[in-house]
Amino acid sequence: MNQSFGIAAFRSRTQVLRMEDALRRAGLSAGIVSTPREVALGCGLSVRFALADLPQVLLISRQINPIALIGFYRVDDYGTRRMRLTPIPRQ
């Protein structure tokens, strides 16, 4: 299974729900997933989004200004033993 997508990791489940709702209201595809262990911090949930939607995701994040945001990550090869996480700058 070779998948690539983005996640936004948070320290607060409330803010996970708030971010997912904001992305969906903007017409973007978003979902809630378990935060990969490699992030190591947070509430255990993250918002999953398509990498193609990254500019809109960053804009929405700046608008709602979630204080519990850990960061954005690119996830490659999800579901494999060699899964990779790459931090995405918040520009």
Contacts in CASP RR format, 6 or more apart in sequence:
PFRMAT RR
TARGET T0000
AUTHOR 0000-0000-0000
METHOD contacts of the structure
MODEL  1
MNQSFGIAAFRSRTQVLRMEDALRRAGLSAGIVSTPREVALGCGLSVRFA
LADLPQVLLISRQINPIALIGFYRVDDYGTRRMRLTPIPRQ
1 77 0 8 1.000
1 78 0 8 1.000
1 79 0 8 1.000
1 80 0 8 1.000
2 76 0 8 1.000
2 77 0 8 1.000
2 80 0 8 1.000
3 75 0 8 1.000
3 76 0 8 1.000
3 77 0 8 1.000
3 78 0 8 1.000
3 79 0 8 1.000
4 51 0 8 1.000
4 74 0 8 1.000
4 75 0 8 1.000
4 76 0 8 1.000
4 77 0 8 1.000
4 78 0 8 1.000
5 48 0 8 1.000
5 49 0 8 1.000
5 50 0 8 1.000
5 51 0 8 1.000
5 74 0 8 1.000
5 75 0 8 1.000
5 78 0 8 1.000
6 48 0 8 1.000
6 49 0 8 1.000
6 50 0 8 1.000
6 51 0 8 1.000
6 54 0 8 1.000
6 72 0 8 1.000
6 73 0 8 1.000
6 74 0 8 1.000
6 75 0 8 1.000
6 88 0 8 1.000
7 33 0 8 1.000
7 35 0 8 1.000
7 36 0 8 1.000
7 46 0 8 1.000
7 47 0 8 1.000
7 48 0 8 1.000
7 49 0 8 1.000
7 72 0 8 1.000
7 73 0 8 1.000
7 75 0 8 1.000
8 19 0 8 1.000
8 46 0 8 1.000
8 47 0 8 1.000
8 49 0 8 1.000
8 57 0 8 1.000
8 61 0 8 1.000
8 69 0 8 1.000
8 71 0 8 1.000
8 72 0 8 1.000
9 35 0 8 1.000
9 39 0 8 1.000
9 41 0 8 1.000
9 42 0 8 1.000
9 46 0 8 1.000
9 69 0 8 1.000
9 70 0 8 1.000
9 71 0 8 1.000
9 72 0 8 1.000
9 73 0 8 1.000
10 16 0 8 1.000
10 19 0 8 1.000
10 42 0 8 1.000
10 43 0 8 1.000
10 45 0 8 1.000
10 46 0 8 1.000
10 47 0 8 1.000
10 66 0 8 1.000
10 68 0 8 1.000
10 69 0 8 1.000
10 70 0 8 1.000
11 41 0 8 1.000
11 42 0 8 1.000
11 43 0 8 1.000
11 68 0 8 1.000
11 69 0 8 1.000
11 70 0 8 1.000
12 43 0 8 1.000
12 66 0 8 1.000
12 68 0 8 1.000
13 43 0 8 1.000
13 44 0 8 1.000
13 45 0 8 1.000
15 66 0 8 1.000
15 67 0 8 1.000
15 68 0 8 1.000
15 69 0 8 1.000
16 32 0 8 1.000
16 43 0 8 1.000
16 45 0 8 1.000
16 46 0 8 1.000
16 47 0 8 1.000
17 32 0 8 1.000
18 64 0 8 1.000
18 66 0 8 1.000
19 30 0 8 1.000
19 47 0 8 1.000
19 60 0 8 1.000
19 61 0 8 1.000
19 64 0 8 1.000
19 66 0 8 1.000
20 30 0 8 1.000
20 31 0 8 1.000
20 32 0 8 1.000
20 47 0 8 1.000
22 60 0 8 1.000
22 63 0 8 1.000
22 64 0 8 1.000
23 29 0 8 1.000
23 30 0 8 1.000
23 47 0 8 1.000
23 49 0 8 1.000
23 53 0 8 1.000
23 56 0 8 1.000
23 57 0 8 1.000
23 60 0 8 1.000
24 30 0 8 1.000
26 56 0 8 1.000
26 60 0 8 1.000
28 49 0 8 1.000
28 50 0 8 1.000
28 53 0 8 1.000
28 56 0 8 1.000
28 57 0 8 1.000
28 60 0 8 1.000
29 49 0 8 1.000
29 50 0 8 1.000
29 53 0 8 1.000
30 47 0 8 1.000
30 48 0 8 1.000
30 49 0 8 1.000
31 47 0 8 1.000
31 48 0 8 1.000
31 49 0 8 1.000
32 45 0 8 1.000
32 46 0 8 1.000
32 47 0 8 1.000
32 48 0 8 1.000
33 45 0 8 1.000
33 46 0 8 1.000
33 47 0 8 1.000
33 48 0 8 1.000
34 44 0 8 1.000
34 45 0 8 1.000
34 46 0 8 1.000
35 42 0 8 1.000
35 43 0 8 1.000
35 44 0 8 1.000
35 45 0 8 1.000
35 46 0 8 1.000
36 46 0 8 1.000
36 73 0 8 1.000
36 75 0 8 1.000
36 83 0 8 1.000
36 85 0 8 1.000
38 83 0 8 1.000
38 85 0 8 1.000
39 46 0 8 1.000
39 70 0 8 1.000
39 73 0 8 1.000
39 85 0 8 1.000
41 70 0 8 1.000
42 70 0 8 1.000
43 68 0 8 1.000
49 57 0 8 1.000
51 74 0 8 1.000
54 72 0 8 1.000
54 88 0 8 1.000
57 72 0 8 1.000
58 72 0 8 1.000
58 90 0 8 1.000
58 91 0 8 1.000
61 69 0 8 1.000
61 72 0 8 1.000
61 90 0 8 1.000
71 87 0 8 1.000
71 88 0 8 1.000
71 90 0 8 1.000
72 87 0 8 1.000
72 88 0 8 1.000
72 90 0 8 1.000
73 85 0 8 1.000
73 86 0 8 1.000
73 87 0 8 1.000
73 88 0 8 1.000
74 85 0 8 1.000
74 86 0 8 1.000
74 88 0 8 1.000
75 83 0 8 1.000
75 84 0 8 1.000
75 85 0 8 1.000
76 83 0 8 1.000
76 84 0 8 1.000
76 86 0 8 1.000
77 83 0 8 1.000
77 84 0 8 1.000
END
